[in-house]
Amino acid sequence: MSWTSYINGFTIFLKLERSLSNSSVESYVRDVTKLEQYFTEIRSDNLSISSIELIQLQEFLTWIFDLGLGARSQARLISGIKSFFNYLLLEDIIETNPSELLASPKIGRKLPDTLSVEEIDLLVAAIDRSTPEGERNIAIIETLYGSGVRVSELINIKISEIFWDDEFIRIIGKGDKQRLVPISGVALKHIKIYLNRVRIHVPIKKGYEDFLFLNRRGKSLSRVMIFSIVKQLANKAELNKNISPHTFRHSFATHLIEGGANLRAIQDLLGHESISTTEIYTHLDRTYLRQMILDYHPWAKNS
């Protein structure tokens, strides 16, 4: 297949699977077209898409940088490229994703939207539980919010790493670091329903027997699919927020600290090496922070 065929398929995927607006789709396609131009016109080795590796993508970014593209534009371009390769991986066009470790330039952190408990209930209520995918998806949403795991950690959860009686899951995080994460009883209940009513009927591919969440073909879900599931639910629930799987992680941390949880404990739960990262994730409104001072600072108590 040609680059044109892959890009056309990617365009259809963005419209139908991810339900992106026309302007967003056009932006993604422009980004991938730049990548196509580099590999078909700038380079002389005529690499096929399946032969592209991380080093060639890094060389592409160097070429883009030399053209004078700003940091924000580079970050958006990298996002588009990662989406493209995630699509190729999802369609089994490539076996590994060379863009997975592609680093974006530092442009400052933007805090994601936080969901209230009521909004999370709306998302869960929007799931059609009469379908096998519905039971699976409610288990996914409850796990994301009930444990605060990253989407990359979620898709790699193993059944053998769930400690049912203790309500913990062993997670393999960044840098292959392990941590034990408590998970809510509600999430475990829905995981059991999914395992006992849905997953047992899935024809599981060899090598995926221990993966918790599977697609219809019996393989583990991709990050793209989790993003797609969340996006579709947000649209169905008519939530006017920019929601992604990471939103549940941010909401998990924010709700914990609003309930009085210790920041260091949340740092361990999220698997952060730096407490400053946790402070960003647990962004709170000024009213709450002011109330914390009024309630706990000794001078405030004596005034």
N, C-alpha and C positions, 0 to 999 in steps of 0.2 A: 504493500500500500504506500501511497505517497503522503507527503506532509499535508497536502490539500485535503486528502481523505480523513486523516487524523484530526485536523483542525475542524473540519465539518462535523465530525462525530462529537468532538469536544463542545462545539457550539450547541448542538442538539441536547447534549447532556446538561449544559448550563441552563438552558431554557426549560427543559422538561423535568429533570431530576432535582436541580437546585432552585428552580423557579426564580431566577435572577431577572432583573429588569433589562430592557433592551440596551440601555446605556452601559450597564455593568457587563453584559455579555460582550458588547463591542469593545470595551476596555480590555477585557481578558484576551479577546481574539487579537487585538493590536499587540499585546505583549507577546503572545505566542508567535505572531507573525515576525516580530523582531528576532526571535530565537530562530525561526525558520530561515530568515535572511542571513543570519550569521553562519549557520551550518551549511547553507546551500550556495551562498555567494561570497562570503568572506573567507571561510576556511577552504583549503584545497584538498582535504582528505575524504570528502563526501561520506561522512559518517552516517550510518543509518540510525534511526531513533533508538532502536534496541541496543546500539553500541555506545550510546552517549553515557559518559561517566561523570562523577562529581568534578574531576579536574577540568574537563571541557566546559562545564557550566561555569566554573570559577573563571576560566579564561574569557568566556562570554561576558561575564560581569566586568572584568577588567576592560574589555573593549567598550562596553556601555559607559563605564566611568570615564574613559578617555574621550568619549563624545561629549562629556559635560553634563550628564544626567544627574540631577540633584538627589539627595539622600532619600527624600520621601518618594520621589518617582522611582528610584531604584528599589525601595522596599515594596512598592505596589507591583512593580515588574516581577520581583521575586515571588510575590504572592501568586501572581497569575501563572508563572512557570510551575510552581509547586502544585497548583490546582490541575494544570495540564498533565503533569506526570502522575498525579494521583488518579486522574481519569484513565490514563493508559494502563496503570497498574490494576485498576478496578476491572478493566476490560480484558485483562490478561494479554495485553499487547507487549508489555515488558514484564520481566520477572522481579526486578528490584527497582526501587525508586532512587535515581541518582541525585535528586534534588532535596532529599530528606535532610541532609546536613548542610544545606546551602544557607549561609548566614546572611541576615539582613543588616544593613547599616544602622547604627544607633541614631534614632531620631526622637528619643524621649518617649516615655510610656504614656499610653492613653488608657484610662480606666474603662473597663467594660461596664455595660449596664448590669444592674443587680435586680434580681427578681424577688418580689415579696412572696411570702408563703401563699397568699391568695392567688398570685399569678402562677406559681408552680402548680397549685391545685387545678387551675384552669387548663394548663398544659396537659396534665395527667387526664383530666376529664375529656380532652379532645381526642384521646387515643381510642380507636375502635377495637375494643377487646374481643369482638366476635371473630377476629381473624388471628391466625397463628402469629403473624408479625406484630399484632397489637399486644399480645401477652409478652412477647419479647421486648417490645419497645417500652412498655411500662416498667419492666425490670431494669432496662437501661437507664431511664430517666431517674428512677428511684435510687439506683446505684450511684449515678453521677452526683445527685444532690445529697444522698445519704452517706457518702464517704469522702467527697471532694477530690476524687482521683482525676488525673489528666485523661484526655481522650485516648492518648497513646497507651496509657496504663489500662484503661477500661477494656480495650479490644484484645489485650493480652492476658486478662484475668483467666486463671486456670481453675477448674472445678476442684482439683486436688489442693489448691491453696486457700480454700474457704474453710474456716474453722467455725462450724455451725453453732456449736454449743457456747463458744466464747464470743461469738459475733465479731470476728476479725477476718480480714483478708490480707494475705501476704502479697505485697505489691513490688514489682521490679520497676524502679523509677529511673530517672536520668543517671547515666553513668553506671548502669546495672546495679545501683544501690537498692538493697532490700529494706522494706519497712513494713511493720504490721499496722494496718489501718482499721480502726473500729468501723463497723457498718451498722446502720439502723436495722432494727427488727422488721420494720416495714419493708425495707429493700430486700432483706433475706426472704421474707414471706413471698414476695413477687418473683424472686429468683427461683424459689422452690416450685411455684406454680408453673413458671416457664419450663423448668427442667422436667417436671412430671407430666405436663400436658402437651407441650409443644416440641421441645428439643428431642424427646425420645422417638419422634416420628420423622426426624430429619435424617436423610441418608448421608452420614458423616464421611468425609474424605479422609483417607489415610494421613495421619500426622496431625489431625485436628481434633482427635477424640477428647482431649482434655481442655480445649478452649471452651469458655463458658458461652459466649455469644456467637452464634453462627448465622450465615445467610442461608437462603433456600438451597444452595448448592452444596452445603455441608462444609463450608470454609469459614474462617474467622472473618468478621466484619472489618472493613477498612475505615480509616478516619473520615474519608469522604462520605461514606454511607451514614456515619453517626451525625455528621454535620447536616446531611440532607434530611435525616429523620427529625432532628431538632428544628430545622428551618420550616419544614412542612407543618409541624405541630404548632409553631409560633404563628404561622399564617392562619391555620385553622382556628386557633384560639383568639385570633385578631389582636395579638399583642403588638403594639407599635413600638417595639424595641429591637435593637440589633442583638439578636440572641444567637449564641453558639454553644457548643458543649462546655466551653470554658466559663460561660455565664453561671452554670450550676456550681462550679468550683469556687468562683468568686462569691456567689450567694451563700454557699456553705460556710465559708470563712467569715463573711460579714455577719451572718445570723448568729454564729457562735460567739463572736466578740461582743455583739450587741446583747447577748444573753449573759455576758460576764466571764467568758472563757479567757484564760491566760494566753497572751500573745505567743509566748514560747511554746506552749502546748500546740497551738495552731500551726506554728512553724514546723513542728515534728509531724503533725498530721498531713500537712501539704507536701512534706519532703523538701523544704527549702533549706539551702545551706546558709543563706544570709537572712537575718531578721528584717533587714531593710526591704527585702522582697515581700515578706509577709505583711509589712506595714502598708505596702502599695496595694496588695490584694484585699486588705481589710480596710479599705477606704470607707470612712464614716462621715456622716453629715456633721456640720459644725454644732448643731444643737445637741447631738448626742455627746460629742467631745466636751462641750461646755458643762453638760450635766455631770459627766464623769468627774470634772474638777470640783464642782459644787458638792458632790457626794463624798469624795474621797480625800481631797487636799485638806490638810490640817488648818491652814489659814482660812480657807473658805468656810470651814465648820465653825470657826471662832468669830466670824464677821457678823 
